């Protein structure tokens, strides 16, 4: 049975272009925002966030040249948000490290 690391590695392998990563990093939170807004009865705003998020994901996969991972199974509906969180964490950790000079 695949582990979480296996799923994240596979997801990472299919999201290599920076444009797709950015579209997913914005699109997935938009989808969640749409779901939350829907619960609070902000229908039009919720629909905009939800549809806009999905549009970004499909556009990213069109650019990448592959199909969304969730077509292979519903577990990827959970892997996507975890992958975005990991990408953001990795980005912030890289930015926080001091640059090492090659002269030393």
Secondary structure per residue as TSV (DSSP state, phi and psi in degrees):
chain	resnum	aa	ss	phi	psi
A	1	X	-	360.0	132.6
A	2	X	-	-65.7	145.8
A	3	X	-	-91.1	172.0
A	4	X	H	-59.3	-41.1
A	5	X	H	-61.4	-37.4
A	6	X	H	-63.3	-45.7
A	7	X	H	-63.2	-44.0
A	8	X	H	-64.8	-38.0
A	9	X	H	-65.2	-41.9
A	10	X	H	-65.4	-42.4
A	11	X	H	-63.1	-42.3
A	12	X	H	-63.3	-38.0
A	13	X	H	-62.9	-30.8
A	14	X	T	-95.1	3.5
A	15	X	-	-131.8	75.6
A	16	X	-	-103.4	-29.3
A	17	X	S	-76.7	139.0
A	18	X	H	-59.7	-35.8
A	19	X	H	-65.3	-39.4
A	20	X	H	-67.6	-39.7
A	21	X	H	-62.8	-43.2
A	22	X	H	-65.5	-45.0
A	23	X	H	-60.7	-39.1
A	24	X	H	-71.2	-37.8
A	25	X	H	-66.5	-23.3
A	26	X	H	-97.3	-42.3
A	27	X	H	-64.8	-43.7
A	28	X	H	-64.4	-46.6
A	29	X	H	-61.9	-32.5
A	30	X	H	-63.0	-40.7
A	31	X	H	-61.9	-46.2
A	32	X	H	-64.3	-40.1
A	33	X	H	-60.9	-40.8
A	34	X	H	-61.0	-41.4
A	35	X	H	-64.9	-42.7
A	36	X	H	-66.7	-44.4
A	37	X	H	-62.2	-34.3
A	38	X	H	-60.9	-39.0
A	39	X	H	-64.3	-28.8
A	40	X	T	-96.2	13.4
A	41	X	T	67.7	28.1
A	42	X	-	-95.2	70.9
A	43	X	H	-57.5	-51.2
A	44	X	H	-66.8	-44.3
A	45	X	H	-64.6	-41.8
A	46	X	H	-61.0	-44.5
A	47	X	H	-63.8	-38.4
A	48	X	H	-64.8	-47.5
A	49	X	H	-62.8	-45.6
A	50	X	H	-62.9	-51.5
A	51	X	H	-66.7	-40.3
A	52	X	H	-63.4	-39.8
A	53	X	H	-61.9	-46.0
A	54	X	H	-65.7	-37.2
A	55	X	H	-59.9	-43.2
A	56	X	H	-62.4	-40.6
A	57	X	H	-65.1	-46.1
A	58	X	H	-67.2	-36.4
A	59	X	H	-63.0	-43.1
A	60	X	H	-58.9	-41.0
A	61	X	H	-73.0	-29.6
A	62	X	H	-65.9	-43.0
A	63	X	H	-63.6	-43.3
A	64	X	H	-69.7	-28.9
A	65	X	T	85.2	27.3
A	66	X	S	-140.4	178.7
A	67	X	-	-97.4	151.2
A	68	X	-	-57.4	143.1
A	69	X	G	-64.0	-29.5
A	70	X	G	-65.5	-13.2
A	71	X	G	-66.4	-20.7
A	72	X	G	-88.0	-15.3
A	73	X	-	166.2	152.7
A	74	X	T	-67.3	-17.8
A	75	X	T	-59.5	-26.4
A	76	X	H	-72.2	-15.4
A	77	X	H	-66.3	-25.0
A	78	X	H	-92.9	-33.1
A	79	X	H	-67.0	-38.7
A	80	X	H	-54.7	-53.8
A	81	X	H	-62.6	-36.4
A	82	X	H	-65.2	-39.0
A	83	X	H	-64.0	-42.9
A	84	X	H	-61.3	-44.5
A	85	X	H	-61.0	-40.9
A	86	X	H	-65.2	-42.8
A	87	X	H	-62.4	-42.3
A	88	X	H	-65.9	-43.8
A	89	X	H	-59.9	-47.4
A	90	X	H	-61.6	-40.7
A	91	X	H	-62.6	-46.3
A	92	X	H	-66.4	-36.7
A	93	X	H	-67.6	-38.4
A	94	X	H	-65.8	-39.5
A	95	X	H	-70.5	-27.5
A	96	X	H	-81.8	-13.3
A	97	X	S	-80.9	137.2
A	98	X	-	-70.8	146.9
A	99	X	-	-72.5	137.4
A	100	X	-	-101.0	127.5
A	101	X	-	-74.4	140.6
A	102	X	T	-77.0	-10.0
A	103	X	T	-77.6	-18.1
A	104	X	-	-81.6	360.0
